[in-house]
Amino acid sequence: MLQLISEVVTIMVVLALVWLAMLVASVVVLLALAALALTTPREQDGARTPSRR
């Protein structure tokens, strides 16, 4: 009986860790996309300014 309980607990812990890993990965992807969206106009402005001068 204790083995069954320990197996259920380990499965739940593994599922929780997988869910946390997916959550962290999605947050990292969103942050990377936001950083790209913020830096891209600045890079384009930086590329445009020498051509104006």
Secondary structure, 3 states (H helix, E strand, C coil): CHHHHHHHHHHHHHHHHHHHHHHHHHHHHHHHHHHHHHHHHHHHHHHHHHHHC
